[in-house]
Structures are given as C-alpha cells and as structure tokens.
C-alpha cells in the first residue's frame, strides 16, 4: 500500500467513526428530548429516519474502505 492510500483509509475510517458516534448521540438526544417536550410520534419518527440515514451513510463509508482494501490485495 502506498502512503497516500494509507492516508485515505485512515481519513475514511475517522469519518465513519465520527458519523456513527454523532448519529448515535443525535439519536439518543432526540429520543430523550422528544419524550421530555412531548413531541408527536410523527416528529419522533422523522428523527428516527434521520438517524437511520446517518447509519446507512456510515455503512457506505465502511463499504468504501473495504473496497479500497480489497483492491490492494489483488
């Protein structure tokens, strides 16, 4: 692997970690604040969908990392 490829993998790994952590924190806060402020189920579902989108984005980044590592093996 080249140094540039290592740097790219590390950057993508940090990005995936930050997306997962940020999404989890957002989701927990949305659940807690939604219950405290008495938000409707429809609004809470919107927050759930936003969190789901964040986790899907993290999976896409992880898939990109996997593909980069696979291309280095061959």
N, C-alpha and C positions, 0 to 999 in steps of 0.2 A: 504494500500500500504506500502511496505517496503521502508526503506530509500534508498536501492540500486536501487529499481525500480524508485523512485523519481529522483535520480541522473541520471539514464539512460534516463528518459523522458526529463529532463532539458537539458542534453547533446544533445539529438536528436533535441530538439526544437531550441537550439542555432545553431546547424548545419544547420537546414532548413532555419533559418533566414539569416545566412551568405551566404548560396548558393543562395537564392533569391536575396539578396542585391548585391552580387558580380556579379551574372548573369545580373541583370538589369544595373549595372554600365558598365559592359563589353559591353552590347548591345548598350547602348546609345553612348559610346565612339566609338564603331565600326561604327555606323551609321554616326556620326559626322566626324570621320577621313576618312571614306570611301568616303564621299562626297567631303571633302577637298582635298584629294590626288587623286581623280578621279579613284578610283578602279572600276574594271569591275563589272557588275551585278552578274556575276558568283561568284566572290570573296565575294561580299556582301551577296549573298545567303548562302555561306559557313558560314559566321559569324552568320546569322540568324539561321541556323541549329544548330550551336554550342550553341547559346542562348536557343533554343528550348530544346536541350538535357539537359541543366542546369536546366531549369524549370521542365522538366519531372523528373529529379533526385530529385528535391525538393518535388514534389508530391509523389514520392515513400517514401521519408523520412517521410512526413506527414502521409501517409497511415500506415507506421510502428508505428508511435506514436498513431494513432487511434486504431490500433490492440492491442497495449500494454494496452491502457486504457480500451478497451472492455474486455480483459482477466481479469482485476482487478474487474470488476463489477460482473462477474459470479462466 
